[in-house]
Amino acid sequence: MPIIRTSQMFELGASSKERLIQEQVARIDQSLPDVTATMAPGEVEQSVHLAIQKGEQYGLKEWTGICRYLDVMYILGFDFDEDSRYEWAREKLEDQDLSEHEKMDQVTELALKESEAAHPEPAE
């Protein structure tokens, strides 16, 4: 898959940009049907726009980074970067010494650990 920078995405025609956004909406709907079934119409699409906005705020320039940020939003909550329980996430996202990939690798890994701790597998 080619790397699409968010700045390039906004330079694409409106239909191309909208297609990328709708692909993420469909991916979230397909991956998390129990979650999205409880959401208001348009809320998933709004979450993609929020991921774009917040991702850019933290220096995420590639579409894959934005998509990974979106995934973490669905793991920890849409405002995880402002949640005191996840202060580590904001610290990683603001760390200027980390590349975009390093930021999202570390944030995603820690978010998955948080999720696993909060929802342990039942013993058989």
C-alpha positions in Angstrom: 0.0 0.0 0.0 1.4 3.4 -0.9 2.2 5.8 1.9 -0.3 8.7 1.9 0.6 11.7 3.9 -2.3 13.6 5.5 -1.2 16.7 3.6 -1.4 14.8 0.4 -4.8 13.5 1.4 -6.2 17.0 1.7 -4.7 17.8 -1.7 -6.6 14.9 -3.3 -10.0 15.6 -4.7 -12.8 15.6 -2.2 -14.0 12.2 -3.5 -10.6 10.6 -2.9 -10.4 12.0 0.6 -13.9 10.9 1.3 -13.2 7.4 0.0 -10.2 7.1 2.4 -12.4 8.2 5.3 -15.3 5.9 4.3 -12.8 3.0 4.1 -12.0 3.6 7.7 -15.6 3.9 8.7 -16.3 0.5 7.0 -13.3 -1.1 8.7 -14.4 0.1 12.1 -18.0 -1.0 11.4 -16.8 -4.4 10.3 -14.3 -4.9 13.1 -16.4 -3.6 16.0 -20.1 -4.2 15.1 -21.1 -4.5 18.8 -19.6 -1.1 19.5 -20.8 0.7 16.4 -24.3 -0.6 16.8 -24.6 1.5 19.9 -23.3 4.7 18.3 -25.3 7.5 16.8 -25.5 7.8 13.0 -22.4 9.5 11.7 -20.5 9.0 15.0 -18.0 6.6 13.5 -17.2 9.0 10.6 -16.8 11.8 13.2 -14.3 9.6 15.0 -12.3 9.3 11.9 -12.2 13.1 11.5 -11.3 13.4 15.2 -8.4 11.0 14.6 -7.2 13.1 11.7 -7.3 16.3 13.8 -5.7 14.8 16.9 -3.1 12.8 14.9 -1.9 15.9 13.1 -1.7 17.7 16.4 0.8 15.0 17.5 2.8 15.1 14.3 1.3 12.1 12.6 1.7 12.8 8.9 1.0 9.4 7.3 -2.4 7.9 6.8 -1.3 4.7 8.5 -0.4 6.6 11.6 -3.8 8.3 11.6 -5.5 4.9 11.2 -3.5 3.5 14.1 -4.4 6.5 16.2 -8.0 5.8 15.4 -7.6 2.2 16.5 -6.2 3.4 19.9 -9.2 5.7 20.2 -11.4 2.6 20.0 -9.3 0.8 22.6 -8.9 3.5 25.2 -11.6 6.0 24.4 -11.9 8.9 22.0 -10.2 11.4 24.3 -7.5 9.0 25.7 -4.8 11.6 25.1 -6.6 13.9 27.6 -7.3 11.1 30.1 -5.1 11.1 33.2 -5.2 7.3 33.3 -3.3 7.3 30.0 -0.8 10.1 30.7 1.9 7.8 29.2 0.1 8.0 25.8 0.3 11.7 25.7 3.9 11.6 26.7 4.7 9.2 23.9 2.7 11.2 21.4 4.4 14.5 22.3 7.9 13.0 22.4 9.9 14.8 19.7 12.7 12.2 19.8 10.4 9.4 18.6 9.5 9.0 14.9 5.9 8.7 13.9 6.2 4.9 13.6 7.9 4.6 17.0 5.2 6.8 18.7 2.4 4.7 17.3 4.2 1.3 17.9 4.7 2.2 21.5 1.2 3.8 22.1 -0.5 0.8 20.3 1.5 -1.8 22.3 0.7 -0.1 25.6 -2.9 0.4 24.7 -3.3 -3.3 23.9 -1.7 -4.2 27.3 -4.1 -1.8 29.0 -7.0 -3.5 27.2 -5.8 -7.0 28.1 -5.4 -6.0 31.7 -8.9 -4.5 31.8 -10.5 -7.5 30.0 -8.6 -10.6 30.9 -9.3 -13.9 29.1 -11.6 -16.1 31.3 -9.9 -19.2 32.7 -11.1 -22.4 31.1 
